[in-house]
Amino acid sequence: MPLVMNQHYHGARTYGFVLAAFGVSLILGGVVALRWRPNRILLASCLASTPLAFTTIAVALLAPVPVLLVLQAIAGVGLAVHIALWFTSFQQEVPEHARSRVSSYDSPGSSRSGSPSPVRSASPRRCSRPRRRSS
């Protein structure tokens, strides 16, 4: 996103405003998450995270700056609500003795890469090749 902002949106100043809108809305989203009690926590959590995709699409389509600011604000609220509800659901539904193990499986899936590098490097194709012995 910084490269697109630099080339099409007047550089760092605009990017700073976009990130500020996101940051302020994260705080607002935390307040929303404190007050809101949905009946289906996990469904609400997943739906709350969907606006994040629209911000990336808007940047790719070179949307006007006011549109980016609004979308980032909505995405920030959604992300804060998603995280709060996700961890609420996690603590309510996963037994205490299993939380560390379940969390260790959840963490790589929640990161940007989708899986840790050892998992990616141990792909089925790589594992199916015969290993050469070093002499």
N, C-alpha and C positions, 0 to 999 in steps of 0.2 A: 504494500500500500504506500509506503513512503516514496517509492519511485514514481508511481502514478500521480501522487500529490505534487511532487516536484515538477513533473512534466506538464500536467494539465490543470492544476489547481493553485498556482501561485506559491508553491513551495511550503516551507516549514510553518509559516504563520497559519495557513489554512489547516494544515495537519494538526497543529496545536489546538485550534478551535474544535476540530472534530474529536480529538482525544479528550479535550476538556468536557465536551458534551457527554461523552461516554462515561468519564469519571464521575461527574456530578450525578448522572442518572444511576450509576451503580449505588451511590448512597441512597438516593430516592427509592431504588428497588429494594434495598435492605429494609427501609421503613415499611414499604408495602408488604414485604415478606413477614415482617413482625406482626402485622395486623390481619393478614389474610389467612383464613383457615379453610382451604378447599376440602371437599369430601374425598376426592380421589387425588391424593398427594402426588403420586408418581406420574399420572397423566398430566396434571397441571404443571409439574416440573418439566416434562418433555415438551409440552406445548409452549412454555415460557421461553425456551431456548431457541425457538424457530426464527425470531426476528434477526438473529445473528447472520443468517444466510442472506437476508435482504441487503444488509450493509455492503457485503462483498459484491453482490450483483450490482448494486447502485454505483459503486466505484468502477466496476468493469464497464458499465454503460455510460460513464462520465456524467452522472446526474449532477444537477446544480448543487452548490454548496448548502443552501438552506434545506434541501431534501436530505443531503448527507447528515446534517446536524440533527434533524428530526429522527431519521432512521437510527443514528448512533444512540440517541437518547432512549428510544424505544428498546433498542438492543441491550443497552446497559441495564435498564429496569428488568428486562426479561432474563438476562444472565444472572443478576443478583437473586431474583426470585427462584430461578432454576437451581442455583447452587444451594440456597437455603432449604428449599423443599426436597432436593435430592438427599442431602445429609439428614434431614428430618426423617425421611422415609427409610434411609439406610439404618439409622439408629433404632427406629421402631420395628423394622422387619427382620433385621439380621441379628441372630442371637449373639450375646456378648462374647462368648467363647470363640465365635467364628469371624468376628469383625476384622481382625488383622489379616486373616487369609483372604476374605472376600475383598477387602480394601486393596490388597496387593494385586488381585486380578482386575479390579476396577480401575486402578490408577493408570496403567498403560493404555487402556482403552479410552481414557478421558484426556490423554495428552494429544498434542497435535500430530505426532507421528503415528499414533494408532497402536504401535507395539514397540517394545524396547528393541534395541539393536541386536541383542543375542537372538531374539525370536525371529527377526527379519533375516538374520544371517543363517539361520537354521531352517531355511525353506525346504519344502518337500523335495524339490529338484536337487538341491544341494545335498540333502541327506541320502538321496537314493543313489548317488554316484559312489562307486567303490573308492575306498580310500587308498592312496598309494602309501606304501611303506617306505620310509626313508632308510637308506642303507648306512 
